[in-house]
Structures are given as C-alpha cells and as structure tokens.
C-alpha cells in the first residue's frame, strides 16, 4: 500500500473509550488524493507514487503543471508529494486513481509532518527558554540574553548562537501518533495527541518508520 496521504488539519476533539479513558485527538481530513505520477526503479532508482491534493482553479496552475495534470487525467491540484510504496503494491496504482483514507486503519502508528504556527519575532526567553537575568537591585536586563562571545577569543559570534529572532513557522514531524478512529465516508482520520500548525494547515501522514517489522 501507499505509505501515506496528504491532508488538512481541522481541529481537535476528545474521544471517550469504553474503558472510560478520555483521548485528546486531532481531526485530519486525509484525502482524497489523486495519483499524478509514478516513479520506477528502472528509470528513477526507486519506486514511488506522487500524490496530489487540494483542487485549485485552472488559472492557478502554470503551463508545465497543467500539462502534467492533463496527461494524468486529474484536475489541477495545489499540493504534490511523493510517497514510497512497497514493491508488491506498486502495480495496483495507476495515474488518475483516487487514494482515500482506507490506506489507514485504527491502531496504526503514523508520522505526521506539518509547519508549526508562526510566532513572529521573539526574545531568547520565549524562543529558547532562557531563564532571564535578575529582577531586583536595579537590574535593567531582565529578559536580555547576556554575553554572546568574548573579545580577544574567539573575537566573533559562533554560528548557531542562540539569540532573538523569528520563532515558529518551522516544519516538524511528530512520530508514532496512534490512529484512534477512521471515518471512511468523509475521509476523516483521528490521531491521538496534537499536531503542529493552525487549523486548515497542510499535513503529511505516513506510516511510522520506527518499530516497523
């Protein structure tokens, strides 16, 4: 089967299990996705399938991509991503096919990738968790970072020095999120726990790599 899908984060909710446990869950609209292209071992060195998600207006697509969509027999799509597929399942998919949330089942473990919320410009206490400096006895550097280097040596600021700057809006992958419910009719999957990013953001779902037999 295909290793993953493209989806949209819809929000969070709570599920109540028969045991009485309350499970905070993230609602993800997973697909439907279209098979736009296939890569083969002979031509490209590996087997994969390129999926497309999110229909867009034809005028939003450039000419090269419009030609690819027309050749594949799919509508113009805004998001494309390659997913690896196992060799024995590769021939089951053809360009133009629709892939739904049926590739996932309850109990599966997924790696979910998305872009976190942007926080804008932030200081070192918020961005890096610095403890700050003294708040008493006339101290004026409550939230300042302190020293960022020395004069004679190294006579520069080291690359990677933690300093104020843009915070958030970075790609993160949360590993091993458990699928607690799959709604095949509406292409909805609920995963246990939180997923980075605001509601409406794009997420990539794939079967987890760690712990696989």
C-alpha positions as MATLAB code, in Angstrom:
seq = 'XXXXXXXXXXXXXXXXXXXXXXXXXXXXXXXXXXXXXXXXXXXXXXXXXXXXXXXXXXXXXXXXXXXXXXXXXXXXXXXXXXXXXXXXXXXXXXXXXXXXXXXXXXXXXXXXXXXXXXXXXXXXXXXXXXXXXXXXXXXXXXXXXXXXXXXXXXXXXXXXXXXXXXXXXXXXXXXXXXXXXXXXXXXXXXXXXXXXXXXXXXXXXXXXXXXXX';
ca = [
       0.000    0.000    0.000;
       0.957    3.641   -0.266;
       2.949    4.781    2.745;
       0.960    7.966    3.327;
      -1.532   10.656    2.359;
      -1.843   14.431    2.208;
      -4.454   16.086    4.371;
      -5.698   19.154    6.212;
      -5.809   19.749    9.955;
      -9.382   20.510   11.014;
      -9.096   20.894   14.771;
      -9.121   18.876   17.984;
     -11.715   16.945   19.956;
     -11.996   14.316   22.688;
     -12.920   10.667   22.341;
     -14.313    8.618   25.218;
     -13.259    4.967   25.127;
     -15.216    2.061   26.581;
     -12.687    1.931   29.408;
     -13.613    5.482   30.407;
     -10.350    6.934   29.136;
     -10.527   10.390   27.559;
      -8.320   10.613   24.464;
      -7.474   14.101   23.096;
      -7.418   13.705   19.327;
      -6.629   15.763   16.243;
      -9.114   15.699   13.364;
      -7.434   15.425    9.952;
      -9.124   15.493    6.560;
      -6.964   12.862    4.832;
      -7.502   12.944    1.083;
      -8.940   12.085   -1.280;
      -5.682   12.285   -3.222;
      -5.010   11.687   -6.906;
      -2.156    9.640   -8.352;
      -0.360   12.191  -10.529;
       2.815   10.294  -11.444;
       4.720    7.057  -10.795;
       8.471    6.554  -10.474;
      10.094    3.215  -11.259;
      13.276    1.522  -10.130;
      14.478    1.109  -13.717;
      14.093    4.785  -14.608;
      14.484    6.630  -11.299;
      16.223    4.152   -8.989;
      13.286    3.648   -6.628;
       9.555    3.027   -6.629;
       7.279    5.845   -5.517;
       3.943    7.421   -6.298;
       3.346   11.163   -6.500;
       0.047   12.182   -4.947;
      -1.826   15.428   -5.474;
      -4.281   17.057   -3.088;
      -6.466   20.147   -2.976;
      -8.175   21.135   -6.222;
      -7.401   24.637   -7.490;
      -8.670   26.830  -10.311;
      -7.087   26.068  -13.720;
      -5.668   29.600  -13.952;
      -3.744   28.997  -10.708;
      -1.660   26.273  -12.365;
       1.279   27.077  -14.654;
       1.600   25.557  -18.113;
       4.078   22.762  -17.287;
       1.968   21.542  -14.357;
      -1.246   21.906  -16.377;
       0.245   19.575  -18.968;
       1.141   17.017  -16.299;
      -2.351   17.146  -14.805;
      -3.952   16.787  -18.230;
      -1.727   13.832  -19.112;
      -2.577   12.111  -15.821;
      -6.290   12.777  -16.196;
      -6.638   14.625  -12.892;
      -7.900   18.136  -12.050;
      -5.402   20.916  -11.212;
      -4.032   20.322   -7.712;
      -2.271   22.654   -5.319;
      -0.140   20.252   -3.259;
       2.064   17.435   -4.572;
       4.196   14.971   -2.636;
       5.939   11.675   -3.296;
       5.311    8.637   -1.132;
       7.178    5.377   -1.290;
       5.183    2.239   -1.989;
       6.063   -1.390   -1.399;
       7.058   -3.325   -4.499;
       4.216   -5.834   -4.265;
       1.663   -2.983   -4.112;
       3.207   -0.764   -6.781;
       1.309   -2.168   -9.778;
      -2.072   -1.723   -8.083;
      -1.984    2.054   -8.603;
      -2.224    3.877  -11.914;
      -2.124    7.565  -12.788;
      -5.536    9.105  -12.303;
      -6.539    6.763   -9.474;
      -8.055    8.198   -6.299;
      -6.479    7.232   -2.967;
      -8.663    7.597    0.116;
      -8.271    7.261    3.863;
      -8.774    3.500    3.527;
      -4.984    3.113    3.469;
      -5.111    3.685    7.260;
      -6.712    1.525    9.939;
      -7.459    2.002   13.618;
      -4.389    1.229   15.686;
      -1.880    2.235   13.005;
       1.053    4.417   14.048;
       1.662    7.479   11.883;
       4.371   10.095   11.473;
       2.642   13.446   10.926;
       4.568   16.328    9.336;
       3.359   19.928    9.242;
       4.504   23.520    9.726;
       4.134   24.962   13.220;
       2.378   28.236   13.983;
       4.468   31.344   13.358;
       5.060   33.488   16.447;
       6.909   36.363   14.797;
       9.987   37.975   16.358;
      10.640   36.649   19.867;
      13.278   37.081   22.541;
      15.535   34.399   23.972;
      13.276   33.626   26.938;
      10.328   32.707   24.728;
      12.337   31.358   21.794;
      14.958   29.286   23.637;
      13.697   29.052   27.202;
      16.385   31.230   28.801;
      15.790   31.942   32.491;
      16.475   35.664   32.165;
      18.519   37.873   34.473;
      17.958   39.494   37.863;
      14.718   41.364   38.502;
      15.871   43.248   41.594;
      18.571   45.630   42.898;
      18.321   47.950   39.920;
      18.840   45.299   37.245;
      17.889   46.591   33.796;
      18.484   43.422   31.744;
      15.509   41.342   32.873;
      14.936   39.493   29.586;
      18.246   40.041   27.803;
      20.413   37.109   26.640;
      23.666   38.167   28.307;
      27.084   37.561   26.784;
      27.226   36.162   23.241;
      31.022   35.827   22.999;
      34.404   37.178   24.102;
      36.621   39.956   22.773;
      40.109   38.522   22.169;
      38.995   34.945   21.591;
      37.079   33.899   19.593;
      36.562   37.564   18.595;
      33.338   36.621   16.843;
      29.885   35.213   17.492;
      29.791   31.462   16.896;
      27.463   30.147   14.242;
      24.318   28.760   15.852;
      24.448   31.059   18.874;
      21.003   31.226   20.466;
      19.720   34.759   20.014;
      16.420   36.584   19.462;
      14.797   36.056   16.092;
      11.893   34.599   14.163;
      10.074   31.976   16.198;
       7.879   29.192   14.847;
       6.787   28.539   11.245;
       9.121   25.529   11.006;
       8.492   22.034    9.723;
       8.100   19.432   12.448;
       7.390   15.711   12.392;
       5.551   14.087   15.293;
       6.364   10.385   15.323;
       4.223    7.452   16.356;
       0.780    9.057   16.658;
      -1.857    6.359   17.050;
      -4.924    6.278   14.812;
      -7.934    6.108   17.133;
     -10.712    6.388   14.550;
     -11.174    6.318   10.765;
     -14.271    7.749    9.042;
     -14.110    6.279    5.533;
     -17.254    8.026    4.296;
     -15.893   11.514    4.997;
     -12.149   10.743    4.641;
     -11.503   11.737    8.241;
      -8.802   10.248   10.460;
      -8.415   10.985   14.164;
      -4.955   10.619   15.696;
      -4.124   10.627   19.386;
      -2.442   13.812   20.562;
      -1.683   17.153   18.984;
      -0.317   18.070   15.561;
       1.708   21.252   14.833;
       0.157   24.065   12.863;
      -3.092   26.031   12.802;
      -6.448   24.674   11.697;
      -6.592   24.497    7.919;
      -2.868   23.849    7.502;
      -1.497   21.099    5.280;
      -0.265   17.902    6.939;
       1.520   14.844    5.564;
       0.614   11.456    7.017;
       2.726    8.345    6.585;
       3.112    5.030    8.342;
       5.728    5.293   11.051;
       9.279    4.206   10.330;
      10.347    3.286   13.856;
       9.246   -0.042   15.247;
       8.356   -1.480   11.857;
       8.944   -5.206   11.496;
];
